[in-house]
């Protein structure tokens, strides 16, 4: 039996829970060994756009050099940044491109239109054109990849069934954080960036507090951490900033929440994002928490409102007027596609 060595490549794999999901799906296979490349150097910077671009470039170069020195039968590359595939294209190595979101668009949202977004767009198209297979985290991304005529598999980013294995109830976790069982919590989980809508949080929180009593928990880190920290300091009794948390602690926060939110600014690409690909939404769904969102695609699993109506939607949810979503899990929906994809590769059918 030929055993295929599959190597997963990402800029910061320690912050991609999806890797553990893929590994769990492949552990029973005897024809594949699954490994993850851990970048040896990783630099962070929380300052302005120019500094972030410089640090990003240093991180990219460091990882690219490491990719050049790796060996595998098949590479599995997480896009954003798509630049990670360049050494594989140069070496004519086969790779699966895990297309999670349009990198060029994210660069433009983060740094504004300009040469960086243009270069990202060129590399994004190269990455798709040379991929042996493309996996999508959401069916909403299909129109972005059809023109490249690559085999495509939709593998939604739903949580594992074990995601709900917590040893403290939501009520107990509230009490551990100084709240009573009747205190209501509105939860935001995600990167503290404009792309993730974190810049909208102060206005949303102030608008909600003008209409209802609630506690706001913000879980995540990123460039906007300092400004949100200053905002939270003004409302110490109602806003708590928890910073980055290990993924195995995220269920505690969701279990304790009464309403979960996923704000994004509306753009030409808003229709690309829904509960299949936005991890935090499917994790909110796992605990069947009412969800209020803006700036993404419509879905039956959350209340979608206009950006300026977020506070009204949250108040509705606090009053029990937003229905709970359905639970979706990796094992029931995504694992089958992973195995089908690899069976076809092993059989040389794709």
C-alpha positions as CSV (number, residue, x, y, z in Angstrom):
1,X,0.0,0.0,0.0
2,X,1.3,3.4,-0.9
3,X,1.1,5.8,2.1
4,X,0.6,9.4,1.0
5,X,2.3,12.0,3.2
6,X,0.0,15.1,3.4
7,X,1.5,18.3,4.8
8,X,-0.8,21.2,5.8
9,X,0.7,24.6,5.3
10,X,-0.6,27.8,6.9
11,X,0.9,31.1,8.1
12,X,-0.3,30.5,11.7
13,X,-1.6,27.0,12.0
14,X,-1.9,27.2,15.8
15,X,-4.9,29.5,15.3
16,X,-6.7,27.4,12.8
17,X,-9.1,24.9,14.6
18,X,-10.0,23.5,11.2
19,X,-6.7,21.6,11.1
20,X,-7.7,19.5,14.1
21,X,-11.0,18.7,12.4
22,X,-9.1,17.5,9.2
23,X,-6.7,15.5,11.4
24,X,-9.5,13.8,13.3
25,X,-11.2,12.8,10.0
26,X,-7.9,11.2,8.7
27,X,-6.6,9.4,11.8
28,X,-8.4,6.2,10.9
29,X,-6.9,6.1,7.4
30,X,-4.0,3.8,6.8
31,X,-3.2,5.1,3.4
32,X,-2.4,8.7,4.5
33,X,-0.3,10.4,7.1
34,X,-1.2,13.9,8.0
35,X,1.3,16.5,9.2
36,X,1.3,20.2,9.9
37,X,4.1,22.6,9.1
38,X,4.7,24.8,12.1
39,X,6.4,28.1,11.1
40,X,9.7,28.5,13.0
41,X,9.4,32.3,13.3
42,X,6.3,34.4,13.8
43,X,6.3,38.1,14.5
44,X,3.3,40.2,15.6
45,X,2.6,44.0,15.5
46,X,-0.4,45.8,16.8
47,X,0.4,49.3,15.4
48,X,-0.5,51.1,12.2
49,X,-1.1,49.8,8.7
50,X,2.5,50.4,7.4
51,X,4.0,48.5,10.3
52,X,1.5,45.6,9.9
53,X,2.4,45.4,6.2
54,X,6.1,45.2,7.0
55,X,5.7,42.6,9.7
56,X,3.4,40.6,7.3
57,X,6.1,40.7,4.6
58,X,8.7,39.4,7.1
59,X,6.4,36.6,8.2
60,X,5.6,35.6,4.6
61,X,9.3,35.4,3.6
62,X,10.1,33.3,6.7
63,X,7.3,30.8,5.9
64,X,8.1,30.7,2.2
65,X,11.7,29.8,2.9
66,X,10.5,27.0,5.2
67,X,8.0,25.7,2.6
68,X,10.9,25.5,0.1
69,X,12.7,23.0,2.4
70,X,9.7,20.7,3.1
71,X,8.9,17.3,1.6
72,X,5.5,15.8,1.0
73,X,3.5,13.9,-1.5
74,X,0.6,16.3,-1.3
75,X,0.4,19.8,0.2
76,X,-2.8,21.2,1.7
77,X,-2.4,25.0,1.8
78,X,-4.7,27.4,3.7
79,X,-5.2,30.6,1.6
80,X,-5.1,34.1,3.1
81,X,-2.3,34.5,2.3
82,X,-2.3,32.7,-1.1
83,X,1.4,33.6,-1.4
84,X,2.2,30.4,0.5
85,X,1.7,28.3,-2.7
86,X,4.4,30.1,-4.7
87,X,7.3,27.7,-3.6
88,X,5.0,24.8,-4.6
89,X,4.3,26.3,-8.0
90,X,8.0,26.8,-8.5
91,X,8.8,23.2,-7.5
92,X,5.8,21.8,-9.5
93,X,4.5,20.2,-6.3
94,X,0.8,19.1,-6.1
95,X,-1.4,21.0,-3.6
96,X,-4.9,21.3,-2.4
97,X,-5.9,25.0,-2.0
98,X,-8.1,25.6,1.0
99,X,-9.9,28.6,-0.3
100,X,-11.4,30.2,2.8
101,X,-12.0,33.7,1.6
102,X,-10.8,36.0,-1.2
103,X,-7.4,37.2,-0.1
104,X,-7.2,40.2,-2.4
105,X,-10.5,41.5,-1.0
106,X,-9.3,41.0,2.6
107,X,-6.1,42.9,1.8
108,X,-8.2,45.7,0.3
109,X,-10.5,45.8,3.3
110,X,-7.6,45.9,5.8
111,X,-5.2,48.3,4.0
112,X,-7.3,50.0,1.4
113,X,-7.2,49.9,-2.5
114,X,-3.8,50.1,-4.0
115,X,-0.8,48.0,-5.2
116,X,-0.9,45.6,-2.3
117,X,-4.4,44.5,-3.2
118,X,-3.5,44.3,-6.9
119,X,-0.5,42.0,-6.1
120,X,-2.7,39.9,-3.8
121,X,-5.2,39.5,-6.6
122,X,-2.6,38.2,-9.1
123,X,-1.2,35.7,-6.6
124,X,-4.8,34.6,-5.7
125,X,-5.5,33.8,-9.3
126,X,-2.2,31.9,-9.7
127,X,-3.0,29.9,-6.6
128,X,-6.3,28.8,-7.9
129,X,-5.1,28.1,-11.4
130,X,-2.3,25.8,-10.3
131,X,-4.2,23.9,-7.5
132,X,-4.8,20.2,-8.1
133,X,-8.0,20.5,-6.0
134,X,-9.8,23.4,-4.4
135,X,-11.7,23.0,-1.1
136,X,-14.2,25.7,-0.1
137,X,-15.3,26.5,3.4
138,X,-18.6,27.8,2.0
139,X,-20.7,27.1,-1.1
140,X,-21.0,30.9,-1.4
141,X,-17.5,30.9,-2.8
142,X,-18.3,28.7,-5.8
143,X,-18.7,31.6,-8.2
144,X,-15.2,32.8,-7.4
145,X,-13.5,29.6,-8.5
146,X,-15.6,28.1,-11.3
147,X,-13.6,29.9,-14.0
148,X,-10.4,28.0,-13.0
149,X,-11.9,24.6,-13.9
150,X,-10.4,22.8,-10.9
151,X,-12.1,20.0,-9.0
152,X,-14.0,21.7,-6.1
153,X,-15.2,20.3,-2.8
154,X,-17.3,22.2,-0.3
155,X,-16.2,21.4,3.2
156,X,-18.2,23.6,5.6
157,X,-16.3,24.8,8.7
158,X,-18.7,23.3,11.2
159,X,-17.4,22.3,14.7
160,X,-16.6,18.8,15.8
161,X,-19.2,17.1,18.0
162,X,-16.6,17.2,20.8
163,X,-16.8,21.1,20.7
164,X,-19.6,20.9,23.3
165,X,-17.6,18.8,25.8
166,X,-17.2,21.4,28.6
167,X,-17.1,20.7,32.3
168,X,-18.7,24.0,33.5
169,X,-22.2,25.0,32.6
170,X,-23.0,28.4,31.0
171,X,-24.6,29.6,34.3
172,X,-21.6,28.5,36.3
173,X,-19.3,30.3,33.9
174,X,-21.4,33.5,34.3
175,X,-21.0,33.3,38.0
176,X,-17.3,32.7,37.8
177,X,-17.2,36.1,35.9
178,X,-19.2,38.0,38.4
179,X,-22.7,37.7,36.9
180,X,-25.9,36.1,38.1
181,X,-27.8,33.5,36.1
182,X,-30.4,36.1,35.0
183,X,-27.8,38.6,33.7
184,X,-27.9,38.6,30.0
185,X,-24.6,38.4,27.9
186,X,-24.1,39.5,24.3
187,X,-21.0,37.8,22.9
188,X,-18.6,38.7,20.1
189,X,-15.9,36.2,19.2
190,X,-13.3,37.0,16.5
191,X,-10.3,38.9,15.3
192,X,-10.4,42.5,16.5
193,X,-10.0,44.0,13.0
194,X,-12.2,46.1,10.7
195,X,-12.6,43.2,8.4
196,X,-14.3,41.2,11.2
197,X,-16.4,44.2,12.2
198,X,-14.8,44.9,15.5
199,X,-14.6,48.6,14.8
200,X,-18.5,48.6,14.9
201,X,-18.6,47.3,18.5
202,X,-18.5,50.5,20.5
203,X,-21.4,52.0,18.5
204,X,-23.4,48.8,18.7
205,X,-22.8,48.5,22.4
206,X,-23.8,52.1,23.2
207,X,-26.9,51.8,21.0
208,X,-28.0,48.6,22.8
209,X,-27.3,50.0,26.3
210,X,-29.6,52.9,25.5
211,X,-32.4,50.4,25.0
212,X,-31.7,47.5,27.2
213,X,-29.7,46.1,30.1
214,X,-27.0,43.7,28.9
215,X,-23.4,42.7,29.5
216,X,-21.0,42.6,26.5
217,X,-18.2,40.1,26.3
218,X,-15.5,40.5,23.6
219,X,-13.2,37.6,22.9
220,X,-10.3,38.0,20.5
221,X,-7.2,40.0,19.7
222,X,-6.0,42.1,16.9
223,X,-5.0,45.6,15.8
224,X,-8.1,47.2,17.4
225,X,-7.5,45.7,20.8
226,X,-6.1,48.9,22.3
227,X,-9.0,51.1,21.2
228,X,-11.5,48.5,22.5
229,X,-9.6,48.2,25.7
230,X,-10.0,52.0,26.2
231,X,-13.7,51.8,25.4
232,X,-14.3,48.9,27.8
233,X,-12.5,50.9,30.5
234,X,-15.3,53.5,30.2
235,X,-17.9,50.9,30.9
236,X,-16.3,48.5,33.4
237,X,-19.6,47.1,34.7
238,X,-21.0,46.2,31.3
239,X,-18.2,45.5,28.9
240,X,-15.4,43.0,29.3
241,X,-12.5,42.4,26.9
242,X,-11.1,38.9,27.4
243,X,-8.4,39.0,24.7
244,X,-7.3,36.0,22.8
245,X,-8.5,32.7,24.3
246,X,-7.4,29.1,23.5
247,X,-10.0,27.5,21.2
248,X,-11.0,24.9,23.8
249,X,-12.2,27.7,26.1
250,X,-14.5,29.3,23.4
251,X,-17.4,26.9,24.2
252,X,-17.5,28.2,27.8
253,X,-18.1,31.8,26.5
254,X,-20.8,30.7,24.0
255,X,-22.5,28.4,26.5
256,X,-22.8,31.4,28.9
257,X,-24.0,33.8,26.2
258,X,-27.7,34.8,25.7
259,X,-27.1,36.4,22.3
260,X,-24.2,36.0,19.9
261,X,-23.2,38.6,17.2
262,X,-21.4,38.5,13.9
263,X,-21.1,42.1,12.6
264,X,-19.4,42.9,9.2
265,X,-19.4,45.9,7.0
266,X,-21.5,45.5,3.8
267,X,-19.3,45.2,0.8
268,X,-19.5,43.9,-2.8
269,X,-18.3,40.6,-1.3
270,X,-20.7,40.3,1.6
271,X,-22.6,37.5,-0.2
272,X,-19.6,35.2,0.1
273,X,-19.9,34.8,3.9
274,X,-22.4,32.6,5.7
275,X,-22.6,30.1,8.5
276,X,-20.7,27.4,6.4
277,X,-17.5,29.4,6.3
278,X,-17.6,31.8,9.2
279,X,-16.4,29.6,12.1
280,X,-17.8,31.6,14.9
281,X,-21.3,31.5,13.5
282,X,-21.4,27.7,13.3
283,X,-19.9,27.5,16.8
284,X,-22.7,29.8,18.0
285,X,-25.1,27.5,16.3
286,X,-23.7,24.4,18.1
287,X,-25.0,25.8,21.3
288,X,-28.2,26.9,19.5
289,X,-27.8,30.6,20.6
290,X,-29.8,33.3,18.9
291,X,-27.4,35.1,16.4
292,X,-27.6,38.6,15.0
293,X,-25.5,39.4,12.0
294,X,-24.9,42.1,9.4
295,X,-22.9,42.5,6.2
296,X,-23.0,38.8,5.2
297,X,-25.3,36.5,3.1
298,X,-28.8,35.7,4.1
299,X,-29.5,32.5,6.0
300,X,-32.2,30.8,8.0
301,X,-29.7,30.3,10.9
302,X,-29.4,33.9,12.0
303,X,-31.2,37.3,12.0
304,X,-29.6,39.4,9.3
305,X,-30.0,43.1,9.7
306,X,-28.6,46.3,8.2
307,X,-25.5,47.6,9.9
308,X,-27.4,50.5,11.5
309,X,-30.0,48.1,12.8
310,X,-27.7,45.8,14.7
311,X,-28.7,47.2,18.1
312,X,-32.4,46.7,17.3
313,X,-31.7,43.1,16.3
314,X,-29.8,42.4,19.5
315,X,-32.5,43.9,21.6
316,X,-35.1,41.7,19.8
317,X,-32.9,38.7,20.6
318,X,-32.5,39.7,24.2
319,X,-36.3,39.7,24.4
320,X,-36.5,36.2,23.0
321,X,-37.8,37.2,19.5
322,X,-35.0,35.6,17.5
323,X,-35.3,31.9,17.0
324,X,-32.5,29.5,17.8
325,X,-30.4,28.1,14.9
326,X,-29.9,24.4,14.0
327,X,-26.8,22.6,15.2
328,X,-24.4,21.4,12.4
329,X,-21.3,19.3,13.0
330,X,-18.2,18.4,11.1
331,X,-18.7,14.7,11.3
332,X,-22.2,14.9,9.9
333,X,-21.5,17.2,7.0
334,X,-17.8,17.8,6.3
335,X,-15.9,14.6,7.1
336,X,-17.5,12.7,4.2
337,X,-16.3,15.2,1.6
338,X,-12.8,15.1,3.0
339,X,-12.6,11.4,2.6
340,X,-14.2,11.4,-0.9
341,X,-11.7,14.0,-2.0
342,X,-8.7,12.0,-0.8
343,X,-10.1,8.7,-2.2
344,X,-10.2,10.3,-5.6
345,X,-6.7,11.6,-5.3
346,X,-5.4,8.2,-4.2
347,X,-7.1,6.6,-7.1
348,X,-5.7,9.2,-9.5
349,X,-9.1,10.2,-10.6
350,X,-8.3,13.9,-10.0
